[in-house]
């Protein structure tokens, strides 16, 4: 049975990237690697929509999160972070580990982060050096209005804005410079469509100034070293060479499709999954859904882990489950990276069949039928998804930088 991956990381890898990953290894201090690295550095600026250098780290996204903290702050500083999901929580854990006082903005999982709440918090804590945000909280399928919240912070304080864009860059609109973001990070195994192992981080000039006074311990994640070596199209330490070769191909694919069209595609795919699921009687968990991943709330009587197992074993569809208190209560379907219309039809079709197989003629089936407004029809999701995929484009996007 063919396996189809719909997890929010790792995501499907294009054949062109897989082919590049299998090339013979090259040496990272020679001219051929430097040329590849030069291209990736340029294309990462396009992806981040910034004029600043984007540093490539051989580490997962969490490594870039830690690099952001240790290069900006000092022991005894305070920083605000949004605690609204598994990965928002991670900011707090890292801050605490380095003796930075964490100031949480508590948000119920799946709820909307209000800009006014952020404004009140930064005004209440004027000495906070930074505000740490998660653009797309993949544990809940929730996205924040990053543009508006960044504007709110910049208008209300001098705090640096640090954004975890790990599951949003390459899927949701992000414009680092235009939106006044000071630090932006992402990882390789999401919208960038390559295996785990690389992360990427960019600092504004204001953040670079703050880095000069940071006193937290760092060696491998010392970005001053990276900023110096990137001038020579090099990395301070041995990089994951084959992953960077694959990255080069993936970034060329992103350039060819165009960021605006990528953002439009993810918007369309996300709406198709949500409308298809609704036609099956399944509710979207988040009140502010992300175009990267949709979390679906399980009706009473259906265990999310059992449904995931049925999808995998019977239909070859691999989706993610809920984390912490959401385990068994939600499933998470990613529509992120190398995913197209027919992939969405496949996952929605399998979802309809798997739900029918799990509930049969039980009470949950009656509940789902009532929500969908008719008797339960496992094919209703596909029909709704097809209608959604045929609709005109909802949003148009304008880029600040083209880098042509």
Backbone torsions as a table, in degrees:
resi	resn	phi	psi	omega
1	UNK	NA	135.1	177.9
2	UNK	-70.9	133.6	177.0
3	UNK	-93.5	133.6	178.4
4	UNK	-121.6	125.0	-172.2
5	UNK	-97.1	122.7	177.2
6	UNK	-130.6	45.7	177.2
7	UNK	-102.0	154.8	-178.5
8	UNK	-81.6	33.3	177.2
9	UNK	131.9	119.3	-0.9
10	UNK	-69.8	158.9	178.0
11	UNK	-112.4	168.4	-179.6
12	UNK	-57.5	143.8	-178.8
13	UNK	-108.0	126.3	179.0
14	UNK	-61.4	151.6	-179.6
15	UNK	-60.3	-36.3	-179.9
16	UNK	-62.4	-36.7	178.1
17	UNK	-72.3	-42.3	177.8
18	UNK	-58.5	-39.8	178.6
19	UNK	-64.0	-42.4	179.8
20	UNK	-64.8	-37.0	-179.7
21	UNK	-64.1	-24.1	-177.0
22	UNK	-90.4	1.1	179.5
23	UNK	-65.7	154.6	176.3
24	UNK	-57.5	144.4	-177.7
25	UNK	-66.7	145.6	175.1
26	UNK	-119.1	168.9	-179.5
27	UNK	-90.6	138.7	-172.5
28	UNK	-80.5	-4.3	178.2
29	UNK	-107.1	14.5	-179.1
30	UNK	-107.3	167.7	-172.6
31	UNK	-63.0	-35.6	-176.8
32	UNK	-66.4	-37.4	175.5
33	UNK	-68.8	-41.2	-179.2
34	UNK	-58.0	-38.3	179.8
35	UNK	-67.0	-42.5	176.5
36	UNK	-62.1	-44.9	-177.6
37	UNK	-66.3	-36.0	177.7
38	UNK	-60.8	-43.0	179.1
39	UNK	-64.6	-43.5	-178.5
40	UNK	-64.8	-37.8	179.6
41	UNK	-62.9	-40.2	178.3
42	UNK	-67.3	-45.4	-176.7
43	UNK	-71.1	-27.4	175.1
44	UNK	-67.3	-34.3	175.0
45	UNK	-62.2	-41.8	176.6
46	UNK	-61.4	-45.6	-178.8
47	UNK	-62.3	-43.1	-179.5
48	UNK	-80.6	-15.1	-173.5
49	UNK	57.0	58.9	-179.3
50	UNK	-142.8	155.0	171.4
51	UNK	-92.3	-5.8	-177.6
52	UNK	-82.8	159.3	175.3
53	UNK	-67.1	137.8	173.7
54	UNK	-105.2	117.3	-176.6
55	UNK	-85.8	134.5	176.6
56	UNK	-98.8	123.6	179.2
57	UNK	-111.4	138.7	171.2
58	UNK	-85.3	85.5	-177.0
59	UNK	-169.6	162.1	173.7
60	UNK	-73.3	177.5	179.9
61	UNK	-58.6	-32.7	178.3
62	UNK	-62.9	-32.4	175.7
63	UNK	-62.5	-40.7	177.9
64	UNK	-68.8	-34.6	175.6
65	UNK	-61.0	-46.3	179.2
66	UNK	-64.4	-39.7	178.5
67	UNK	-60.8	-38.2	178.6
68	UNK	-61.7	-43.9	-178.0
69	UNK	-67.2	-49.8	-171.6
70	UNK	-73.5	-20.0	179.3
71	UNK	-93.0	-11.4	-179.1
72	UNK	-103.9	-34.1	-163.6
73	UNK	-116.9	170.5	175.4
74	UNK	-129.5	158.1	177.1
75	UNK	-57.1	133.8	-179.2
76	UNK	96.3	-16.0	174.4
77	UNK	-66.0	164.9	171.3
78	UNK	-120.9	151.4	-179.8
79	UNK	-148.7	145.2	178.9
80	UNK	-93.4	141.4	173.5
81	UNK	-142.3	154.7	-179.8
82	UNK	-95.3	117.6	-179.4
83	UNK	-101.3	86.6	-176.5
84	UNK	-132.0	14.9	-179.4
85	UNK	174.0	-179.3	-175.3
86	UNK	-57.9	-38.6	-173.9
87	UNK	-90.0	-26.6	169.0
88	UNK	-64.0	-40.2	176.4
89	UNK	-56.6	-34.6	-175.5
90	UNK	-61.5	-36.5	175.7
91	UNK	-55.7	-45.4	-179.7
92	UNK	-62.2	-40.4	179.4
93	UNK	-63.5	-42.8	-178.8
94	UNK	-66.7	-45.0	179.2
95	UNK	-57.8	-46.5	-178.4
96	UNK	-63.9	-37.9	-179.0
97	UNK	-61.0	-29.9	-178.0
98	UNK	-103.1	22.2	175.5
99	UNK	59.7	30.8	169.6
100	UNK	-95.9	133.7	-178.9
101	UNK	-73.6	114.1	-178.9
102	UNK	-85.9	133.8	177.5
103	UNK	-114.8	103.0	-174.9
104	UNK	-82.4	142.9	162.7
105	UNK	-102.9	105.3	-176.0
106	UNK	-79.0	125.7	177.5
107	UNK	-129.4	128.1	177.5
108	UNK	-57.3	137.0	-177.6
109	UNK	-55.8	126.3	179.3
110	UNK	90.4	-4.4	-178.9
111	UNK	-89.7	169.0	-177.8
112	UNK	-83.5	133.4	171.2
113	UNK	-84.4	115.1	-178.5
114	UNK	-84.6	135.8	178.4
115	UNK	-60.4	-34.3	-179.5
116	UNK	-65.1	-35.8	176.5
117	UNK	-63.0	-41.4	177.8
118	UNK	-64.7	-45.0	180.0
119	UNK	-58.6	-46.3	-179.8
120	UNK	-61.1	-37.3	-177.8
121	UNK	-70.6	-43.6	-179.7
122	UNK	-68.6	-32.5	176.6
123	UNK	-69.9	-34.0	179.7
124	UNK	-73.4	-25.5	-177.4
125	UNK	-125.4	71.2	-174.5
126	UNK	-67.2	-17.5	-179.8
127	UNK	-88.4	-5.0	178.3
128	UNK	-61.2	127.9	-175.4
129	UNK	-78.1	-25.0	-174.7
130	UNK	-155.3	159.0	172.4
131	UNK	-119.9	120.4	-177.1
132	UNK	-100.9	121.5	-175.0
133	UNK	-119.7	154.2	171.5
134	UNK	-116.5	113.8	-175.1
135	UNK	-67.4	-52.8	179.0
136	UNK	-122.5	106.8	-178.4
137	UNK	-83.7	96.6	-171.3
138	UNK	-70.7	-15.1	177.3
139	UNK	-71.8	-20.3	-178.5
140	UNK	-124.4	-5.3	-176.7
141	UNK	68.6	36.8	-173.9
142	UNK	-117.4	135.4	175.5
143	UNK	-116.4	146.8	175.6
144	UNK	-100.8	160.9	174.1
145	UNK	-81.4	83.2	-171.5
146	UNK	-63.3	-40.3	-179.2
147	UNK	-60.5	-47.2	-177.7
148	UNK	-68.8	-41.4	-178.1
149	UNK	-68.5	-38.1	176.4
150	UNK	-62.1	-43.0	177.9
151	UNK	-62.0	-40.7	179.9
152	UNK	-63.0	-45.1	179.6
153	UNK	-64.0	-46.8	-178.1
154	UNK	-63.4	-30.9	179.5
155	UNK	-82.8	-13.9	-172.8
156	UNK	-112.2	-14.5	-175.0
157	UNK	-161.6	176.5	174.9
158	UNK	-101.8	8.9	-178.5
159	UNK	-63.4	142.7	175.6
160	UNK	-73.3	144.8	179.7
161	UNK	-103.9	117.5	-178.2
162	UNK	-116.1	125.2	-171.6
163	UNK	-122.6	124.7	167.0
164	UNK	-81.0	104.1	176.6
165	UNK	-107.4	28.9	-171.7
166	UNK	-60.1	-43.8	-179.8
167	UNK	-106.4	16.5	177.5
168	UNK	-115.8	-36.7	-177.2
169	UNK	-65.5	130.5	-174.6
170	UNK	88.7	8.5	178.2
171	UNK	-142.5	-50.1	179.2
172	UNK	-104.0	153.5	176.9
173	UNK	-63.1	125.6	173.5
174	UNK	-140.2	126.6	177.7
175	UNK	-131.6	96.8	-170.8
176	UNK	-56.9	-55.8	-175.2
177	UNK	-69.6	-46.6	-176.0
178	UNK	-63.7	-30.0	-177.2
179	UNK	-95.3	1.8	177.2
180	UNK	70.2	33.3	177.7
181	UNK	-84.1	134.4	-176.9
182	UNK	-91.2	-37.1	178.8
183	UNK	-137.1	129.6	-179.4
184	UNK	-132.3	134.0	-178.5
185	UNK	-131.5	156.6	170.4
186	UNK	-153.3	176.8	-179.9
187	UNK	-126.0	165.7	-171.4
188	UNK	-79.2	-25.1	-167.0
189	UNK	-94.4	18.5	-177.5
190	UNK	-116.8	-112.1	-179.6
191	UNK	-67.7	-16.3	-179.6
192	UNK	-82.3	-11.6	167.3
193	UNK	66.5	30.5	173.6
194	UNK	-126.7	169.9	-177.4
195	UNK	-64.7	164.2	174.4
196	UNK	-61.2	153.3	174.7
197	UNK	137.8	-16.3	176.6
198	UNK	-121.1	148.2	168.2
199	UNK	-136.5	164.4	-170.8
200	UNK	-138.6	140.2	-176.2
201	UNK	-145.4	135.8	177.4
202	UNK	-127.1	139.9	178.1
203	UNK	-115.0	138.1	169.6
204	UNK	-71.4	170.1	176.7
205	UNK	-63.8	-35.1	177.7
206	UNK	-63.9	-40.5	177.5
207	UNK	-68.9	-35.3	176.8
208	UNK	-61.5	-39.4	177.2
209	UNK	-62.5	-43.8	178.8
210	UNK	-63.3	-34.5	-178.6
211	UNK	-63.7	-28.1	-178.8
212	UNK	-67.6	-22.2	-178.8
213	UNK	-106.5	1.1	179.4
214	UNK	-66.8	137.8	-177.8
215	UNK	-120.7	15.1	176.9
216	UNK	-78.2	148.4	-178.5
217	UNK	-67.8	139.3	178.4
218	UNK	-160.7	147.0	174.2
219	UNK	-139.0	-72.7	179.3
220	UNK	-61.0	-36.3	-177.7
221	UNK	-96.8	22.8	176.9
222	UNK	-76.1	105.1	-174.4
223	UNK	-73.9	-20.0	174.5
224	UNK	-58.5	-40.6	176.7
225	UNK	-62.6	-43.7	-177.7
226	UNK	-65.4	-41.5	179.5
227	UNK	-64.2	-32.7	177.2
228	UNK	-70.4	-46.0	-175.3
229	UNK	-73.7	-27.6	-178.8
230	UNK	-66.5	-21.2	175.2
231	UNK	-61.1	-30.7	179.3
232	UNK	-98.4	12.7	-177.1
233	UNK	56.4	49.4	179.7
234	UNK	-137.1	170.5	174.0
235	UNK	-117.0	151.0	-178.1
236	UNK	-68.0	-28.4	-178.7
237	UNK	-123.6	168.4	179.0
238	UNK	-60.3	121.3	-178.6
239	UNK	-87.3	171.9	172.6
240	UNK	-80.8	87.1	-168.5
241	UNK	-56.8	-50.1	-176.2
242	UNK	-64.5	-35.1	177.4
243	UNK	-65.7	-36.5	178.5
244	UNK	-70.0	-34.9	173.8
245	UNK	-62.0	-43.9	176.3
246	UNK	-65.6	-38.1	177.5
247	UNK	-59.3	-41.4	179.5
248	UNK	-55.6	-44.7	-179.5
249	UNK	-69.2	-43.2	-179.3
250	UNK	-61.9	-40.9	179.7
251	UNK	-68.2	-33.1	175.0
252	UNK	-65.7	-36.1	177.0
253	UNK	-66.6	-40.0	177.8
254	UNK	-63.9	-43.1	178.8
255	UNK	-61.6	-42.6	-177.1
256	UNK	-64.8	-42.4	178.5
257	UNK	-71.9	-38.5	-179.4
258	UNK	93.6	134.1	-176.3
259	UNK	-58.6	-42.8	-178.6
260	UNK	-59.1	-43.8	-179.3
261	UNK	-70.4	-31.1	176.0
262	UNK	-65.5	-43.4	178.8
263	UNK	-64.8	-39.9	177.5
264	UNK	-63.8	-44.4	-179.8
265	UNK	-59.7	-46.2	-178.8
266	UNK	-65.7	-35.6	176.5
267	UNK	-62.3	-44.3	-179.4
268	UNK	-65.9	-45.9	-178.5
269	UNK	-63.0	-41.1	-179.7
270	UNK	-62.6	-44.8	179.3
271	UNK	-64.9	-35.4	178.7
272	UNK	-65.3	-41.5	177.7
273	UNK	-63.8	-44.7	-177.0
274	UNK	-68.2	-41.7	178.9
275	UNK	-68.7	-38.7	177.3
276	UNK	-64.0	-40.2	178.6
277	UNK	-67.6	-40.1	179.4
278	UNK	-62.3	-36.9	178.9
279	UNK	-65.8	-21.7	175.9
280	UNK	-89.8	-1.0	-179.8
281	UNK	89.3	12.0	-178.8
282	UNK	-98.4	135.7	-177.1
283	UNK	-94.6	141.7	170.7
284	UNK	-73.0	130.3	-175.4
285	UNK	-69.7	-43.8	-172.8
286	UNK	-79.1	144.5	173.4
287	UNK	-85.8	-8.9	177.1
288	UNK	-138.7	73.9	-168.4
289	UNK	-64.5	145.7	178.4
290	UNK	-91.0	147.4	174.5
291	UNK	-80.7	2.2	176.8
292	UNK	-91.2	-41.7	-173.9
293	UNK	-152.3	141.1	177.1
294	UNK	-111.8	126.5	173.5
295	UNK	-97.0	127.3	-179.2
296	UNK	-108.7	129.1	179.7
297	UNK	-78.3	131.2	180.0
298	UNK	-81.5	132.3	175.8
299	UNK	-66.7	156.8	178.2
300	UNK	-56.8	131.1	179.9
301	UNK	100.6	-9.7	176.1
302	UNK	-115.8	123.6	177.7
303	UNK	-90.1	127.4	-178.1
304	UNK	-59.8	-37.0	-179.7
305	UNK	-68.1	-36.0	177.4
306	UNK	-67.6	-38.6	178.4
307	UNK	-67.0	-41.3	176.6
308	UNK	-59.5	-43.4	-179.8
309	UNK	-62.4	-41.8	179.1
310	UNK	-64.4	-42.3	177.9
311	UNK	-60.0	-42.2	-177.2
312	UNK	-72.7	-49.3	-172.2
313	UNK	-75.3	-37.8	-174.5
314	UNK	-93.2	-29.3	-171.7
315	UNK	-124.6	-4.1	178.4
316	UNK	71.9	19.0	-178.6
317	UNK	-101.2	122.4	-177.8
318	UNK	-109.3	113.8	176.9
319	UNK	-120.3	169.8	-178.2
320	UNK	-95.9	156.9	177.9
321	UNK	-102.2	-179.2	176.5
322	UNK	-76.9	157.1	-179.7
323	UNK	-115.3	150.1	179.5
324	UNK	53.9	-125.2	-174.6
325	UNK	-71.8	-8.3	177.9
326	UNK	-93.0	-0.8	-179.3
327	UNK	-61.9	127.9	-178.3
328	UNK	83.6	-13.3	-176.7
329	UNK	-99.3	-21.7	176.5
330	UNK	-137.2	157.8	162.5
331	UNK	-119.3	154.4	-177.5
332	UNK	-123.3	121.3	-179.7
333	UNK	-108.0	115.5	178.6
334	UNK	-86.4	142.2	173.2
335	UNK	-129.9	63.0	-164.7
336	UNK	-129.0	128.6	174.3
337	UNK	88.0	-127.5	-173.4
338	UNK	-83.1	68.7	-177.3
339	UNK	-131.7	139.3	-179.3
340	UNK	-130.3	-173.9	-175.3
341	UNK	-57.4	-44.7	-176.4
342	UNK	-70.8	-27.8	172.6
343	UNK	-62.0	-41.2	-179.5
344	UNK	-66.7	-41.3	176.5
345	UNK	-59.7	-40.7	-179.8
346	UNK	-62.9	-46.8	-176.2
347	UNK	-70.3	-36.5	178.9
348	UNK	-69.5	-39.5	176.8
349	UNK	-61.6	-46.2	179.7
350	UNK	-63.9	-37.7	179.3
351	UNK	-61.3	-45.1	178.7
352	UNK	-60.3	-44.8	179.9
353	UNK	-66.4	-42.2	-177.4
354	UNK	-67.4	-38.1	177.0
355	UNK	-63.0	-45.0	178.9
356	UNK	-60.8	-41.2	180.0
357	UNK	-66.3	-33.9	-177.7
358	UNK	-77.6	-33.8	-172.9
359	UNK	-102.2	-29.1	-178.6
360	UNK	55.8	-128.4	179.6
361	UNK	-101.9	26.6	-174.3
362	UNK	-81.9	178.1	178.5
363	UNK	-57.1	-41.0	177.3
364	UNK	-57.1	-33.3	178.4
365	UNK	-65.1	-40.1	177.5
366	UNK	-64.5	-39.2	179.3
367	UNK	-64.2	-43.2	178.5
368	UNK	-65.0	-39.3	178.5
369	UNK	-62.2	-40.3	179.5
370	UNK	-64.8	-39.3	-179.3
371	UNK	-68.2	-38.4	-178.3
372	UNK	-80.4	-12.9	176.0
373	UNK	89.1	-2.5	179.5
374	UNK	-142.0	-179.1	170.7
375	UNK	-63.4	150.3	-174.8
376	UNK	-63.3	125.3	-179.7
377	UNK	-124.9	110.2	-177.2
378	UNK	-63.7	-16.7	179.3
379	UNK	-93.0	-4.1	-176.8
380	UNK	-64.1	-32.5	-179.6
381	UNK	-64.2	-41.6	179.6
382	UNK	-63.2	-43.0	179.8
383	UNK	-60.9	-44.2	-179.9
384	UNK	-66.3	-40.4	179.5
385	UNK	-64.5	-41.0	178.4
386	UNK	-62.4	-41.4	177.7
387	UNK	-61.4	-41.2	-178.5
388	UNK	-67.6	-39.8	-178.6
389	UNK	-68.8	-20.5	-178.7
390	UNK	-91.4	-3.5	-177.8
391	UNK	-74.0	156.8	177.1
392	UNK	-64.8	163.1	178.2
393	UNK	-61.9	133.7	-179.1
394	UNK	-83.2	-40.9	-172.4
395	UNK	-127.4	145.6	170.4
396	UNK	-113.5	149.1	-175.9
397	UNK	-127.6	143.6	176.4
398	UNK	-116.6	126.9	-179.5
399	UNK	-88.5	142.4	173.7
400	UNK	-76.0	-39.6	-177.0
401	UNK	-124.0	133.4	177.2
402	UNK	-101.4	-31.8	-178.0
403	UNK	54.3	38.5	179.0
404	UNK	-75.6	NA	NA
